[in-house]
Amino acid sequence: MNDASTIQIISLVGWLVLAGSAFASYQLSWKKGLTIALSWVAIFAFVFVIFTWAGM
């Protein structure tokens, strides 16, 4: 592991903490938060599949 990868990991963790704190500021219930998170996962998975299929 070199210095560049260490900095990249630290910055990615920082961005994850920032995104998590922004999401937590909405003070949603666990059920609603999980529903929203799964919706975003489904959207990104759908777009990934479309672009992968279109690239064939």
PASEBA-1860 file (N, C-alpha, C; in nm, 3 decimals):
! residues 56
1> MNDASTIQ> 0.085/-0.117/0.000/0.000/0.000/0.000/0.091/0.124/0.000 ~ 0.073/0.207/-0.100/0.156/0.326/-0.108/0.080/0.449/-0.055 ~ 0.146/0.563/-0.059/0.086/0.685/-0.004/-0.040/0.727/-0.078 ~ -0.041/0.709/-0.209/-0.158/0.750/-0.288/-0.282/0.669/-0.252 ~ -0.266/0.539/-0.234/-0.383/0.458/-0.199/-0.429/0.486/-0.057 ~ -0.338/0.517/0.032/-0.377/0.553/0.169/-0.458/0.681/0.170 ~ -0.415/0.779/0.095/-0.489/0.906/0.087/-0.625/0.883/0.023 ~ -0.631/0.798/-0.078/-0.758/0.770/-0.144/-0.856/0.702/-0.047
9> IISLVGWL> -0.809/0.608/0.032/-0.896/0.539/0.128/-0.946/0.637/0.233 ~ -0.857/0.722/0.284/-0.897/0.820/0.385/-1.000/0.917/0.329 ~ -0.981/0.963/0.206/-1.077/1.056/0.147/-1.210/0.988/0.120 ~ -1.209/0.862/0.078/-1.335/0.791/0.055/-1.412/0.770/0.185 ~ -1.341/0.740/0.293/-1.406/0.727/0.423/-1.463/0.861/0.466 ~ -1.391/0.968/0.442/-1.439/1.102/0.475/-1.566/1.137/0.399 ~ -1.570/1.105/0.269/-1.690/1.130/0.190/-1.807/1.045/0.239 ~ -1.780/0.921/0.280/-1.885/0.834/0.332/-1.942/0.890/0.462
17> VLAGSAFA> -1.855/0.940/0.549/-1.901/1.001/0.674/-1.985/1.126/0.644 ~ -1.940/1.206/0.549/-2.014/1.327/0.511/-2.152/1.292/0.456 ~ -2.158/1.193/0.368/-2.287/1.152/0.311/-2.377/1.092/0.419 ~ -2.319/1.013/0.509/-2.398/0.954/0.617/-2.454/1.058/0.712 ~ -2.374/1.159/0.743/-2.423/1.263/0.833/-2.531/1.348/0.765 ~ -2.519/1.371/0.636/-2.623/1.445/0.565/-2.753/1.365/0.563 ~ -2.741/1.234/0.541/-2.859/1.147/0.541/-2.922/1.142/0.680 ~ -2.839/1.136/0.784/-2.888/1.129/0.921/-2.957/1.259/0.963
25> SYQLSWKK> -2.922/1.369/0.901/-2.982/1.497/0.939/-3.131/1.503/0.907 ~ -3.178/1.414/0.819/-3.321/1.411/0.788/-3.402/1.342/0.898 ~ -3.336/1.274/0.991/-3.398/1.208/1.106/-3.513/1.116/1.064 ~ -3.484/1.031/0.967/-3.584/0.935/0.920/-3.581/0.812/1.008 ~ -3.690/0.737/1.004/-3.691/0.609/1.075/-3.605/0.511/0.997 ~ -3.566/0.400/1.064/-3.482/0.300/0.998/-3.553/0.241/0.878 ~ -3.682/0.219/0.890/-3.758/0.158/0.780/-3.759/0.251/0.658 ~ -3.786/0.377/0.680/-3.791/0.473/0.570/-3.652/0.491/0.509
33> GLTIALSW> -3.549/0.499/0.593/-3.412/0.513/0.543/-3.369/0.394/0.460 ~ -3.404/0.273/0.506/-3.370/0.152/0.431/-3.445/0.147/0.299 ~ -3.569/0.192/0.298/-3.647/0.195/0.175/-3.583/0.290/0.073 ~ -3.542/0.406/0.118/-3.477/0.503/0.029/-3.344/0.448/-0.022 ~ -3.265/0.389/0.066/-3.135/0.335/0.026/-3.151/0.222/-0.076 ~ -3.247/0.133/-0.053/-3.270/0.024/-0.148/-3.323/0.076/-0.282 ~ -3.400/0.183/-0.277/-3.447/0.244/-0.402/-3.330/0.297/-0.485 ~ -3.234/0.363/-0.419/-3.117/0.414/-0.490/-3.031/0.300/-0.544
41> VAIFAFVF> -3.018/0.193/-0.467/-2.941/0.077/-0.515/-3.008/0.019/-0.640 ~ -3.140/0.009/-0.638/-3.212/-0.044/-0.753/-3.197/0.046/-0.876 ~ -3.201/0.178/-0.856/-3.184/0.271/-0.967/-3.045/0.256/-1.029 ~ -2.940/0.255/-0.946/-2.805/0.242/-0.998/-2.783/0.106/-1.063 ~ -2.841/0.001/-1.007/-2.828/-0.132/-1.068/-2.896/-0.135/-1.204 ~ -3.012/-0.075/-1.215/-3.084/-0.069/-1.342/-3.003/0.006/-1.448 ~ -2.949/0.120/-1.410/-2.868/0.199/-1.505/-2.743/0.122/-1.544 ~ -2.680/0.054/-1.449/-2.561/-0.026/-1.478/-2.593/-0.137/-1.578
49> VIFTWAGM> -2.705/-0.205/-1.557/-2.744/-0.313/-1.647/-2.774/-0.258/-1.787 ~ -2.842/-0.147/-1.795/-2.873/-0.087/-1.926/-2.746/-0.050/-2.000 ~ -2.652/0.016/-1.932/-2.528/0.055/-1.999/-2.441/-0.067/-2.035 ~ -2.443/-0.169/-1.951/-2.369/-0.291/-1.982/-2.430/-0.361/-2.102 ~ -2.560/-0.369/-2.107/-2.629/-0.434/-2.217/-2.610/-0.355/-2.347 ~ -2.616/-0.222/-2.337/-2.602/-0.138/-2.457/-2.459/-0.143/-2.509 ~ -2.363/-0.173/-2.425/-2.223/-0.178/-2.467/-2.187/-0.305/-2.540 ~ -2.275/-0.404/-2.540/-2.246/-0.532/-2.606/-2.250/-0.514/-2.751
END
